[in-house]
Amino acid sequence: MPKWTRRDLFKTGLGIAASTVLTPSLADALESTAAVAMTRHDTPPANSPRERLLLDADWKFHLGDADDVARDFGFGGNEAFAKAGALFPGVSRANFDDASWRSVTVPHDWAVELPFVNEHRLLGHGYKPLGREHPDTSIGWYRRVFQLPATDAGKRISIEFDGVYRDAMVTLNGQYLGRNMSGYAPFSYDATTVANFGGPNVLVVRVDATEYEGWFYEGAGIYRHVWLVKTNPVHVPQWGVFVRSEPVLRNGAADTAALTIETEIDNHTDAATTCRVVTEVRDASGHIVATTRSSPARVEPDIRSVVTQHTSVDKPALWSIEHPQLYTLVTTVVNHAGDVLDRCETPFGIRGIHFDPDRGFFLNGTHVELKGTCNHQDHAGVGSALPDRLQAYRIEKLKAMGANAYRTSHNPPTPELLDACDRLGMLVLDEARMFSAEPEGLSQLERMIRRDRNHPSIFAWSIANEEGRVQGTDVGKRIGHEMRRLAHRLDPSRPVTAAMNFAYGSGLTFSLDVQGINYEEGDIDALHRNFPKLPIMGTETASSLATRGIYANDAERGYMSAYDVNHPKWGATAEEWWNFVVARPWFAGGFAWTGFDYRGEPTPYEWPCISSHFGIMDTCGFPKDTYYYYQAWWGDQPVLHLFPHWNWSDSESRDIDVWVHSNLDRVELFLNGKSLGAQDVEPNKHLSWKVRYAPGTIEARGYRKGALVLSTQRETAGPATRVIVRADRSTIRADGEDVVVFDAHAVDAQGRFVPTADAELTFAVSGSGALIGVGNGDPSSHEADKADRRRLFNGRCVAIVQASSTAGRIRIDASSPGLESGAAEVTCESSTPRPRA
């Protein structure tokens, strides 16, 4: 049983060696099969000594000031580190008057609440006033008071932050806990020595968002969950369970799977203790399918020990894109007397992954073309502070499009995104934010991998994105080598890649297991010829530009045509890049930029445009027309999508470009019942006609093997007369966290969708929920996300409502002068909230 001190842990990782290689040509590549799962211990078993409590509710929030000590609650005006308890002397006191502070629930993003400011420097970040030039809106203070009962004395108390943007200084009861610079890496503090047992505890977080990490909208604040964790002094530390599997595959199925389970144990007492680890493997129905019990192990004080166990699962249900089967590892630590010291659960999956330089990517022995999207983490109405349900909502939208892979561009994601990918069957390329082999960079990489390595959805680690200054140099090679070495130590089951945008075949390339390609398609064939044993995938591709419902470029308003014709100089249209991929069987597929629009990086236009146009969907998740191109050629269901709309009252005498995305054999187009001709469908291409506009109905009919399969039409709608509201689900949980997305749109007197409607809607929510955000996908809208109203953009907008903890009904009414109001209801079912402080 290997042992090392906490000081050595960072330097050495876990020291696990790979037992097999990916390809014979890569001397120290990775195992070709693996099993992974999350180790967040969100809900310890009911009989566990461990408690993990949400600290999301009941925070107080106030803006500070980066330049004014008085407005920054005295920070910087005292000898902050001269004596213990001197850092935040005022706000850390239990009797501090925070009545003027605003009550908030985290996740919380204060940046999305700020006004838009027309400064060129803010362009990449969505024109939100953050940075040193805006000191009065770039510092946020959070204050939370919670109780610890006297009976907790003797336990270890930890506070875990899933993510704070950024530069967070944390105190508890006036005592400095630490400072975390990364806006994306999770971090935690052992607060046992400064906790107040039997009384109130004052947790204060000062967040400094004056500096950026990315070049896109990043938000500001405690935008992910916070947890209070209580354990026995002898316990499994955070992310302390790692399970790998090696399934024996035959035709995509498994006869058996060998599991290797490593459990770390911390001993925070003054004496050595003898304990053993009992591990159960449970299937999706809760049945025990394997059990292993370790030999007694002596755990020294202040030493982290690792217990390694081996077991197997017969006829395992493999995790796959189509059938994302999950198992649960139940880990119990008992002492020599049989007392339970700790118990935690680790969801994981059993699956095999493999890259072949000639044939691409394989999952469970079956070839899988990576049909992926890159994505940032913000969403309409909520900024970067997404409720957990919105993570799944977004993955569901991508799955419906036919996507099977997701790149976390360009940073570690929130854990709930990975949970959703595990449950729904979405492969993940998990990406680090900082390309660095120095202590801070390696610490961030280690935290990402240790947190995420049990998720079966993750198939590779990305250590860099477009590091143009060094990626083609020996410095880039050396940095990459150190990061890859750490990744292999922590997780020998996955390959390491990096998203490079030039200098392929030099520098950083030599530190990778799989070459990641960002654009520059002209260099890829040469790379494959020169490095025939190196697997290659497109880490960032396409980069097409479109605005939902707009069919001509409009520089004044900041809109791009929704036809698949626009892209920046480095990119390609959806059709161009996907045809490039399918023509090269050795190319493993890739990730289109992007699945969703995101705030910031308005391209090619600047103000008034405040959002990108790259998304296949807009910021709300409304599909653009190109969505259906991907659905046709990535999915397995018949698709027939006709566009544009047919409301062109000012265009009676001009020709309209009419496009169809379809995977059928042949499509015939009709205008007001008259055939305009039929065309055969060429794989991975679109169809188009020039049509002289006339009001009425344009219709497409799709045939397969001569039989009519689908038909669709666009009608000329009249003026909007009423509002229709629909919910994405009819039932949600009354747990204080779940959300429902209401789609509001306008129809005419005949019930036809009005694609040009732009009325402002006002939302009123009653019952067991509250409105938390609105949006419409307009990349040039300067309306507030945190409001009770929003204009329709090309006929649509959304309202996001979060459930309370009381069962009942949520009703939303959407009204606008001159229109008949619309309403919708959902049921909030009684649900037990997650344990919380």
N, C-alpha and C positions, 0 to 999 in steps of 0.2 A: 504494500500500500504506500504509494509515494507521498511524501510530505514536504511542505515548504512553508516558509513564513509568508505573511501578507506582503512584506517588502519584496520578496522574490516573485510573488505571483504575477505582478505586472510584467516583469522582465521575461518570464519564461512561458507565460500562458499555461496551457495544460500539458504540454509536452506529449501529445498523442501522435503516434506515427501512423502513416497510411499503410494499409496492408496490400493494396493493389494499385495499379496505375491506370490512368485514363486511356492512354495510347502508348504503344511501345516506344514511340519517338520522343515522348516527353518524359525525361528521366525522373523527375520528381512531381509528376502530375498526381491527380487525385483518384480516389476510388470511383469506380464506375457505377456503384449503387450506394444508396443511402436512405435513411429514414430520419425524419426530423419532426419537431413539434414545438409548441410554445412552452415556456417555463415561467410564466408570469405568476402562477399560483393565485389567480384571481379569486377563486372560491375554494378555500381549503375545505376538506371534508368536515362534516358536522362534528365529528368527535376529535378534531385536531386541536392540539394546544395552540396552534398558530391562529392569529387573527389578521386579516387584511381588510382594512376599512377605508372606504372612499373618504377623501377629504375635500370633495368638490364643492360642497354647499357652504353658505354662510361666510363667504369672504367679504371683506371690505376693501374697496379699491379707490385710489386717488392718484391723479397725475402729480408728478414732482416737477423738478426743473433742473436741467443739467448745468445751468449757469448761475443759479440763485440759491445759495445755501438756505436762506429762510424759507423759500418756497419748496425746498427739497427736504423739509422736515429736519433741518440741522445737519444733514449728511455732508461731510467734507469740511465742517466748521469746528470740528473737535479732534482730539487725539484719538481717533477711532480705534487704533490697534495698540494703544499704549497700555491699556488695562482690560482685563476680562469684563465683558458687558458694556464696553464703551462705544460699540459700533453704531447702534441705533438706540440711543439712550431714551428718547422720548416715546417713539411709537412702539417700542418693545415692552413698555410698562403695562401691567394689567389694568391700571386705572387711566390709561390714555383715552382721551375723548375722541372717538372716531365717528361721532354722530353725523358729521358733515360728509363722511366718506360714503360712496355709493355701494350698495349691496350688490354683489355679483356672484354668479355660480361659474366655476371653471368646468370645462374649458372656456377660456375667455380671450378674445382678440380685441384689444382696444384700437388697433390700427384701422380696422374696418369701420369703426365708428367716426373716424376723423373726416373732415371735409376734403374735397379734392383741391389741389393747389397747382396752378399752371406754372411749374418750374421745370426746366429741361432736366435738371439734375435728378428729379424725382420720376422721370419717365419710366425707367425700368421697374420701379416699385409701385406702379399704379397711381402716381401723382399724389401719394399720401405724405403728409408733412412729418416725416421721420428723418432723423439725422442731426448732426451737430448744428446745422443751420436752423433747426427747429427745437431748441432745448425745452420749450414748455410743453411739447407733446410727445417727447421721446423717452421719458422716464415714467415708469409705473410702479406704484407701491401697492402691495397686497398684504392684508392683515387678517389672520384667522385665529380665533380663540377656541380651544377645545379642552375637554376634561379628560384626565386620566384617573381612574379610581385608585384608591390606595392599595387595592389588591393586585395592581399591576407591578408593584415594587418587586424587584427581583427578575423581571422579564427584560428582554432586550427590546428597545424601542427604536424603530427606524422610520424615516420619512422618505418616500420615494416620489420622484418627479419624472413623469413620462416625457416631458419636454417643455421648456420655457424659452421663449424668444425675447431677448437673449441676455447674456452677461448677468446672471442672477446671483445676488448675494443673499444668503439665508441666515436668519438667526432664530433661535428658540429661547424664549424667556430672557432675551437680551444677550444670550451667549452666541458667539459666532460659530455657525456650523460649517460654512464653506462658500465657495464661489465657483460657479460653473459658467464657462465661456460659450459653450456650444448652444446654438438654438435648436438643435435636433437630437443630440445624444441624450439618452436618459441618464439620470444621476440620483444618488441617494446618500443620506447621512444617518449614521448611528447617533441617536440623540439621547441615549440612555443616561449619560452622566449629567445632562442639563435638564432632563424632564422633571416636571413637578407632579409627583404622585399624590393623589388625593386633593387636587385643586386644578385651577385653570392653567393652561399653557398658551403662550402667545407666540404664534408663528408669524414671522414677517419676511417678506421677499421683496427686495428692491430689484426691478428689472430695468436694465439699461439697453434701449434699442437704438442708440445713436450711431452704432456701426452696423454694417450689413455683412452677411456671409454670402449671399447670392446676388444675382443681378435681376431678380424677379420679385414679385410681391411675396413677403415672408411673414407678415403679421407682426404682432407684438403682444407679449404678455404670457401668462400661464395658460397656454392654449391646448394643453393635454392634461390628462388626469393626474391627481395627486393622491397618494396613499399613505395611510398610517399602518405600520406593520408591527405586530407584537409576537415575539417568539420566546421559547425557552432559551437560556444561555447556550445550550448545546442544540444546534439547529442546522438545517440546510440553508445556506446563504442565498441571497438573491441570484437567480439564474443558475442555481447550483446543481441542476439535474440535466444531463445530456444523454440522449438515447439515439443510437445509430442502428440501422438494420442492413442486412445483406440478404435480400430475397433471392431464392433460387428460381429463376424465371423459365417458363416454358410456354411459348405462344401467348405472351402477355399475362399469363397467370403465374401463381407462385405455389410451389409444393410446400415450401417452408420458408421462414425468415429467421435468421440468427440475429439476436439483439445484443448489443453491447451497451451497458448502462453505467454511466459514471455519476456518482453522487458525492458531492462535496459536503463536508461537515466542519462547522466552526465550533470551537469550544471557548466560550467567554467566561469560564470559571478559573479558579486558581489551582485546580487539581486535575490530573488526568482522569479520564473516564473511559469505561469500556462499553461499547455499544455495537449493535449490529443493524444492518439495513434490510428490511423486508420489502420486496417490490412485487406488486401485482400488475399484470397487464389485463385491462378490461376492454372488451369490444364495444361497439356503438350501442349495444343493448344493455351494457353493464355487466355482462357475463365475464367471469375470470377465465382467461385463456392461457395464462402462464403465470407462474410464481417462482421467485427465487429469493433465497435467504442467505445473507453473507455470513462469513465466519465472524466471531467476535473481534472487534478492532479497538485498539487502544488509541484514544484521541487525546493528544497532549493539549494543555492550555495554550491559547494564543497561536495555535498552529492550524492551518487549513489542511485537512486530510481528504483523500479521495478514495472511495470504495468502488471498485470495478466489479460488475456482475455480468454474467452471460446467461442468456436463456433463449428460447426459440418459440415461435408461433407457427403452428401447423395450419396449412391452407389459409394463409392470411388474406384478408380483403385488402387489395392494394388501393392506395390513394392514386387517383387519376383525375384528369380534367373532366371526364364524363361521370365518374363515380368517385367523388372525394371522400373516401372512407377514412374515418379517424378512430384511433384508439386512445385510451387514457392510461397513463402510468401512475399508479398510486404508490408513493414512497413513504415508508414508515421507519422512523429511527427509534429504537428501543434501547434502554440501558440493560445492565446485567440482571437487574431485578424484574425486567419485563415491563417497566414503566414506559409509556409512550412519550418521547421527548419532542418529536415533531412528526407531522404528517402533511404531505402536500400532493397535489395532482398535476400531472403534466400531459396535456393532449399532444399527440404526435400521429404520424402516418407512416405507413410502410410503402416504399416505392423505390424503384431503381432509376438512376439518371446516367446518361452517357453521351458524350460528344464524339462523333466520328468525323475526321477531317475530310472524308470523301462523301459522306451521306448526311451530315448535319446532326441534329439533336434527337435523342431517343429517350422515351419515358416508358419504363417497364418493358423494355425490349422492342417497343413499337416506335417507328419514326413519327415525329411530331414536328411540323413546320411551326416555328415560333411566329404567331400572328399577334403581335403585341402593340401596346401603346405606352408612350412616356407620359407621365403626369406629374404636375405640381399638386400641392395639397390643399388649395383653397377652393371654396365653393360659394355660389351666390348666396347672399343673405347672412352668412356666418363667417366669412373670411377663412382664416386658418383654423378656427376653433370648431371643428366639425363634431357634432354628436355622433356617437358610435353608429347609429342606424344609417347615417348618410354615407359612411364608408361602404357598407353593404349595398346601399342604393346605387352608388356609382359603379361598383363591381357588377351588379346585376345588369346595368345598362350596357356595360362593355361586353359581358357575356352574351347578351341578346344580339349584339352586333356581330358576334362570331369571334371576338378576341379571346385568346387563350393565355396571354402573358401580359405582365404589367411591370414597367420599370419605375422605381421610386426616384424620380428625377428631382433634384440631385442630392438626395439626403436620406438618412434613415427615416422610415415612416413611423406613424403612430402604431402601436401594437394592434389596435383594433382593425386596421386595414389588413394586416397579415392574417388575423383571425378570420376576417371575411373571405380572403382568398383561400384559406384552408378549407372553410366550409363549402364554398361555392365552386371550387375547382379552377383556380386561376394561378398559373405559374408566376413567380416573382423573381425579378432581378433586383436584389437589395443593394443599394448604393450608398457608399460613405460620402460625407460632405467634404472632408478635409484630406487632401493628398499630402501626406506628411509622414516621415518616419521618426519624427521627434516625439517626445513624451506625450504632448497634447494630441497629436494626430493618431498615434498608436492607441492611446487611451480611448479616443472616440471610436476607432475601429473595433477595439476589443469589446467595448460596451455594446456596440451594434451586434456583433457576432454572438457574444454570449447570450444576449437577450433573445436573438431571433433564430438561433441554429436548430431549434426543434420544430420549426414550422415546415411541414412537408411541401408547402407551395414554393418555397425558395429553392431555386435550382443553381444559383451562382451568386457570388459576391462581386460587386463592382467597386474597385478601389479609387477610381478617378473619372473625371469628366473633362475632356478638352483642356488638359493642362499644357497649353501651347508654349509656355516659356521653357518647359523642361521635358515634355513627353518624348521628344526625339533625341534627347541627350543622355550622356552617361549618368548624370545626376538623376534624371527620371528613372533610368534603369535601376539605380541603387535604391532609390526611395521605394519603387515598386517591389523590388526584391525583398526588402525588409517587411513591407506590408503583407506581401503574399506569404512570407514565411510565418508571420504571426497568424494569418488567416488559416494556414494549414495546421498549425499547432492547435488552434482552438477548434477547428472543424476540418478534419481530413476528408470529409465526404463530398465536398463541393469544389468546383473549379473557381479560379479567380480570373476576372476579366477587367478591362478598363475601356471606357468610351473615348477613343482617340479620334481626332478629326484630321490628322495628317501625320506624316513621319512613320507610316506603317512599315514594319520591318526593321526598325531601329529603336534605340533607347528602350522605352517602356515595353515594347513588344516582347523583348527577351525575358521579361519578368511575369509573363501572363501564361495561363493555361488555355485560354480562349481569346482570340483577338476580337475586340469590339471595334466596330466601324461606325463613325458618325459621318454620313454623307460621303462625299469624295468617291463616288462609285467608279470613276475612271481609274482609280488605283487598285481596285479590289482584285481584278483578274490577274494583274501582275503580282500582287501579294500572294495569291494562291499558287501561281506558278513557281514563285521563288521559295515559298514555305509550304510545300504540299502536305506536310504532316501537322500543320497548325489549324485547328478548328476556327471558323470565322462566323460571326453573327453581326447583324446590324443593330448596334445599340441605340442609334438614333437615325431615323430615316424619314423620307417624305418631306414634311415641313410645308404642306400646302396651306393656302390662305383662303378663308371664306367666312362670310357673315350670314347667319341663318336668315333666309327669306329675302335676301338682297341679290339682284341679278345683273348689276352693273357696278363697276368700281366707282366710288364716290369719295374723292379726296376731301371735299369740304366737310362731310359728315363723318369721315373716317371709316367707311365701310368697304368691304371687298365682295366681289361677285361670288355667289355660291356655286357657280359652275367650277368644275375641277380643272382650272386653267392657270391659277395664280400660285406662285411660290417665290420666295426670296432667292437670291443668286446661288446660295449654297444648297438649296433644297430641290424638290421634285414634286410633281403632282402625285396623288394617291395611285393613279393608274400607272404612271411611269415607274415608280419604285417597286410596285408589286409585280409588274411584268419582269423587271430586272431580277427579282428574287426567284420567281418560278422558273426562269431560264437557267438557273444554276443550282443543281441538286446538292452541291457541296456547301452552299450557303445556307446557314441554319435558320434563316428567317430574320425577323427583327422587330423593332419597336418604332411605330410611327410617332412623329411629333405633331400633335399630342391627342390624347383621347378627349380631353375637355379643354375649352378655353380657360384662361387663367388671367388674373389681374397682372398688370405690368407688361413690359416688352411689347407695346403696341407696334406692329410692323405691317406695312411700311409707313403708315401714317402716325403722326404724333397727336398732340392735343387738337381736337377734343377727345380723341380716342384714348381710353385709359386701360384697355384690356387687349389681350392678344386675339388673333384670328386663327390660330393654328389648330384649334380643337376640331375634332370630328363631331363633337357636340359642343354646345355653348356652355357658359358657366352654370346654367340651371340644370343641364343634362338633357335639353331639348336637342334632338338629332338635327344636324344639317343634312343636306342632300347626299353628301359623300358618305355618310353613315351607311347608306343603302348600297353603295358600291362595295364596301367591305362586307356587309351582310350577305351580298350576293356571292362573293368569291371566297369568303372565309367560313360561311355557314353551310349547312346541309339541307336547308329548307328552300322551297321555291320563293323567289323574290321578284317582284315587279314594281318598280318605283318610277313614277312619272313626275317631271317637273319642268318648268316652274309652275307657280299658281296661274290662274287664268283671269285675273283682275287687272286689265290693262286699259282702262278707260281712256287714257291719253295716247293710245297706240293703235288706233283703228286701222291705220294704213301701213304699219311697219311689220317686218318679219320678226318672229320670235324664235329664238333657239330653244327647241324642245328636246330634252334628253330623257333617256330611260336607262336605269340600272336594272339589269335582270340577268339571272342565270338560266333562263329557259332557252329553248332552241330558236324561237322566232317570235317577233313582236310586230303587230300591226297597229298603226296609229289612225285614229278617227277624229275629225272635227265636225261637231254637230251631225253625227251619223254618217259622214262621208269619209271613205277610206283615203288616207294620205300615203298609203303604201306600207309594205311589210319589209322587214330586214331580218337577216339571220344574225344571231348573237355569236360574236367571236369571244372565246373564253378570255376573261380578265379585261374586257373592254366594255365601253358604253355604246349606246346607240344615240343618234341625233338626227333631227329633221329641222328644216327651216319652214316655219308655218306662218302664213299671213294671218294676223290676228283678226278674229271675229268673236264677239261675246257669245257665250253659250257653254258648251261642254267639249273638252278634249279628253279622249279616252285611249288607253293602251290595252291591247289584248295579247296575252302571252300564251304560247303554244309549246307543248313538248310532245314529240313524236306525232305531230299533226293534231293533237287534241288540245282544246282550250283548257288551260290550267288556272290562270288568274286574269282578272281584268281590274283596271283602276281608272279613275277619272278625276279631272279637276273642273269644277264648275265656276262660272262667273257669279260671285256672290253679290247680294245687294248690301245696303248700309247695315251696319251692326245695329241690332235691336235688343239683344239680351246677352247676359253673361252665363256661361256654363262653368261649373267648378267640379272637378273630379279629384278624388284622393288616390294616392298610389297604392293604398291598402285599405281594407274595410275595418280591420281590427288591429289595435296596437296595445302595448302593455302600459298599464298605469303604474309605472315604476319611477316616475320623475325624470327619466332619461330618454325614452323612446320618442321618435318623431314621426310625423306624417307630412308628406309633401303634397300640397294641393296645387293642381294645374288649373289655372283660370284662363279661359279663352272666350272670344266673342263669336256669335253666330248672327245670321240675318233672320228675317221673318220666316224663311223656309227651313231654318235650322242648319244652314250651310255655314261652315267655318269661313270667317272673314280674314283673309291672310294679310290685309293691310291695316287692320284696326289698331288704333293707338290711344284709346281712351284711358284716362287714369282711373284705376280701381281703388276703392277704399275697403279694407278688410276689417271685419269685426269678429272676434273669436269669443265663444261662450262655452261654458261647461268645464270639462276636466283637462284643460290645456291652455297654453299661452303662445302667442305669436312671437317667434324669435328671429325672423328675417324674411325679406322679400327680394325678388330679383326678376329680371326679364331677359337676360342674355344679350342685351344691347351693349356692344363694346365701347360705345361713346356716351352711355348714360351716366349722368352725375347725380342721380337720385340716391337717397340714403338707403343702405341695406337694412338698417335698424329703424323701421318705420311701419306704419299701418297702411301704407298706400304705395302703389307702383303703376306706372303706365304699361299698357300692353305694348310689346314690341313685336311687330309683324303678327299681331293677333294673340300673343301669349304672354303670360307671366306666372310666377309661382309665389306661394306663401308657405313658409315652413313653420309648423306648429309642434311644440314639445308638450308631451303629456305631463300632467301632475301625478301625484301619488294616490289620487282618489279615483276609484273606478266610476265609470259613467259614460257620458257621450261628449264628444267634441263637435261643435257646430261652427262652421265658418260661413259668413255672409260676405259676398263681394258685390259692391254697388258702384254705380257711376251715373252722374246726371244724364238723363235722356235714355238710359238703358234699363231694361228689366233686370233686377238683381238676380244673382245666382247664389246657391247655397249647397253645402255638402256636409254630411255627418259621418263620423267614424265612431266605433265602439272602443272604449278603453277598458280592457279586461283587467280584473283584479290580478295583481302580480306582486310578488315579494321583492322589494327593492334589494339591490346588492347591499351587503353590510356597509354601514357608514359610521363615521365618528359623529 
